[in-house]
Amino acid sequence: MLTPSGEAALGKRWLRHLDYRLRSRLNARELPELVLAQRRGYLVDPTRVRTQLRDAWWRWCEATSQPFLVQRPYSHGHVALWLDLFARSTCLPQPVMAELFEWMQRECPRWSGKIGSILSDGRRIPVNRADEAARRWLEAGRRAVPLVGAAPKLAHHREP
């Protein structure tokens, strides 16, 4: 049986291994984006062609129990945001959804999309409001509450 410090060490080793595996699948332009996403808390995905960067970010968010938030180009002068909490087995409480919706209506009046308890997406967000919107969406994701009966994260790690 592992002690708490042994479990923490196992988790750190596993995250280093995961980080190495994820980085090995990315090309030279995508690797800096993953590093920035880990610091920033959300991914700015400049392309719609390759999915390796989004896949790597999904796996990282799942392993570290972070909200999966991606900012992508949408159309001229606009971006799209995609927040998925399924990887965390959490959901947004109703007051948090209402607060985020009100902010979007006030600051980005032409936006479209939905703000749901687990999956949210927004389109036509002006580029000049994109970073602030992403920060607010990320903060909302961090205020999520556990789903009833959710499986614990990293459950696939068994004791030897």
VOTI-500836 format. One record per residue (C-alpha): residue in three letters; x, y, z; residue number from 0; chain. Coordinates in nm, 3 decimals. Layout:
N
   code        xx        yy        zz   pos   unit
    ala         X         Y         Z   NUM      A
...
//
This chain:
160
   code        xx        yy        zz   pos   unit
    met     0.000     0.000     0.000     0      A
    leu     0.128     0.343    -0.096     1      A
    thr     0.159     0.627     0.151     2      A
    pro     0.011     0.965     0.053     3      A
    ser     0.360     1.090    -0.039     4      A
    gly     0.415     0.774    -0.245     5      A
    glu     0.086     0.832    -0.426     6      A
    ala     0.189     1.193    -0.493     7      A
    ala     0.524     1.077    -0.630     8      A
    leu     0.349     0.820    -0.850     9      A
    gly     0.117     1.095    -0.976    10      A
    lys     0.408     1.327    -1.053    11      A
    arg     0.597     1.052    -1.237    12      A
    trp     0.284     0.962    -1.430    13      A
    leu     0.224     1.328    -1.526    14      A
    arg     0.585     1.362    -1.643    15      A
    his     0.542     1.047    -1.851    16      A
    leu     0.211     1.176    -1.992    17      A
    asp     0.370     1.514    -2.069    18      A
    tyr     0.655     1.340    -2.256    19      A
    arg     0.413     1.123    -2.457    20      A
    leu     0.191     1.418    -2.547    21      A
    arg     0.485     1.632    -2.655    22      A
    ser     0.624     1.354    -2.875    23      A
    arg     0.305     1.360    -3.087    24      A
    leu     0.317     1.731    -3.159    25      A
    asn     0.504     1.914    -3.432    26      A
    ala     0.737     2.209    -3.377    27      A
    arg     0.458     2.470    -3.407    28      A
    glu     0.218     2.287    -3.174    29      A
    leu     0.455     2.216    -2.886    30      A
    pro     0.487     2.581    -2.772    31      A
    glu     0.106     2.611    -2.785    32      A
    leu     0.071     2.317    -2.543    33      A
    val     0.326     2.469    -2.304    34      A
    leu     0.145     2.805    -2.315    35      A
    ala    -0.190     2.632    -2.260    36      A
    gln    -0.056     2.458    -1.949    37      A
    arg     0.052     2.797    -1.809    38      A
    arg    -0.256     2.990    -1.924    39      A
    gly    -0.518     2.726    -1.838    40      A
    tyr    -0.677     2.714    -2.184    41      A
    leu    -0.565     2.628    -2.534    42      A
    val    -0.554     2.875    -2.821    43      A
    asp    -0.582     2.643    -3.121    44      A
    pro    -0.487     2.831    -3.437    45      A
    thr    -0.570     2.549    -3.678    46      A
    arg    -0.863     2.333    -3.776    47      A
    val    -0.650     2.088    -3.972    48      A
    arg    -0.464     1.875    -3.715    49      A
    thr    -0.636     1.740    -3.407    50      A
    gln    -0.323     1.625    -3.219    51      A
    leu    -0.295     1.951    -3.026    52      A
    arg    -0.657     1.941    -2.906    53      A
    asp    -0.622     1.571    -2.823    54      A
    ala    -0.306     1.638    -2.620    55      A
    trp    -0.481     1.922    -2.436    56      A
    trp    -0.784     1.699    -2.363    57      A
    arg    -0.561     1.428    -2.215    58      A
    trp    -0.370     1.684    -2.008    59      A
    cys    -0.694     1.836    -1.871    60      A
    glu    -0.833     1.494    -1.791    61      A
    ala    -0.518     1.386    -1.608    62      A
    thr    -0.489     1.708    -1.407    63      A
    ser    -0.866     1.756    -1.348    64      A
    gln    -0.875     2.093    -1.521    65      A
    pro    -1.158     2.234    -1.732    66      A
    phe    -1.107     2.163    -2.104    67      A
    leu    -1.126     2.507    -2.268    68      A
    val    -1.026     2.575    -2.628    69      A
    gln    -1.026     2.907    -2.811    70      A
    arg    -1.036     2.873    -3.191    71      A
    pro    -1.063     3.115    -3.482    72      A
    tyr    -1.424     3.140    -3.598    73      A
    ser    -1.456     3.405    -3.867    74      A
    his    -1.299     3.738    -3.955    75      A
    gly    -1.245     3.924    -3.629    76      A
    his    -1.415     3.661    -3.412    77      A
    val    -1.323     3.351    -3.211    78      A
    ala    -1.510     3.053    -3.072    79      A
    leu    -1.479     2.906    -2.722    80      A
    trp    -1.547     2.547    -2.627    81      A
    leu    -1.569     2.446    -2.260    82      A
    asp    -1.613     2.079    -2.174    83      A
    leu    -1.630     1.962    -1.813    84      A
    phe    -1.696     1.596    -1.890    85      A
    ala    -1.327     1.516    -1.842    86      A
    arg    -1.357     1.647    -1.484    87      A
    ser    -1.686     1.471    -1.402    88      A
    thr    -1.821     1.807    -1.287    89      A
    cys    -2.092     2.049    -1.394    90      A
    leu    -2.158     2.422    -1.372    91      A
    pro    -2.405     2.527    -1.103    92      A
    gln    -2.705     2.728    -1.224    93      A
    pro    -2.589     3.061    -1.068    94      A
    val    -2.249     3.029    -1.239    95      A
    met    -2.415     2.959    -1.577    96      A
    ala    -2.646     3.260    -1.531    97      A
    glu    -2.356     3.489    -1.437    98      A
    leu    -2.152     3.379    -1.738    99      A
    phe    -2.452     3.414    -1.970   100      A
    glu    -2.523     3.768    -1.846   101      A
    trp    -2.160     3.871    -1.897   102      A
    met    -2.161     3.731    -2.251   103      A
    gln    -2.487     3.913    -2.334   104      A
    arg    -2.349     4.242    -2.200   105      A
    glu    -1.991     4.229    -2.337   106      A
    cys    -2.037     4.027    -2.659   107      A
    pro    -2.391     4.109    -2.776   108      A
    arg    -2.357     3.928    -3.111   109      A
    trp    -2.231     3.599    -2.966   110      A
    ser    -2.417     3.277    -3.029   111      A
    gly    -2.396     2.937    -2.868   112      A
    lys    -2.503     2.779    -2.543   113      A
    ile    -2.388     2.766    -2.185   114      A
    gly    -2.474     2.427    -2.044   115      A
    ser    -2.395     2.248    -1.724   116      A
    ile    -2.130     2.021    -1.882   117      A
    leu    -2.068     2.141    -2.239   118      A
    ser    -2.066     2.506    -2.344   119      A
    asp    -1.974     2.669    -2.671   120      A
    gly    -1.972     3.025    -2.792   121      A
    arg    -1.918     3.167    -3.137   122      A
    arg    -1.879     3.517    -3.281   123      A
    ile    -1.686     3.646    -2.981   124      A
    pro    -1.490     3.956    -3.086   125      A
    val    -1.114     3.907    -3.087   126      A
    asn    -1.063     4.206    -2.857   127      A
    arg    -1.285     4.036    -2.592   128      A
    ala    -1.154     3.681    -2.651   129      A
    asp    -0.896     3.665    -2.371   130      A
    glu    -1.132     3.813    -2.112   131      A
    ala    -1.410     3.577    -2.223   132      A
    ala    -1.172     3.280    -2.202   133      A
    arg    -1.064     3.381    -1.851   134      A
    arg    -1.427     3.410    -1.740   135      A
    trp    -1.520     3.075    -1.896   136      A
    leu    -1.216     2.913    -1.732   137      A
    glu    -1.307     3.061    -1.393   138      A
    ala    -1.661     2.929    -1.436   139      A
    gly    -1.518     2.586    -1.516   140      A
    arg    -1.307     2.596    -1.202   141      A
    arg    -1.617     2.674    -0.995   142      A
    ala    -1.785     2.356    -1.119   143      A
    val    -1.923     2.106    -0.872   144      A
    pro    -1.882     1.725    -0.883   145      A
    leu    -2.142     1.521    -1.065   146      A
    val    -2.332     1.278    -0.843   147      A
    gly    -2.173     0.933    -0.862   148      A
    ala    -1.869     1.055    -1.056   149      A
    ala    -1.577     0.817    -1.087   150      A
    pro    -1.253     0.932    -0.924   151      A
    lys    -0.987     1.068    -1.157   152      A
    leu    -0.685     0.853    -1.242   153      A
    ala    -0.881     0.543    -1.148   154      A
    his    -0.682     0.337    -1.396   155      A
    his    -0.378     0.350    -1.163   156      A
    arg    -0.383     0.043    -0.943   157      A
    glu    -0.165    -0.045    -0.651   158      A
    pro     0.101    -0.307    -0.728   159      A
//
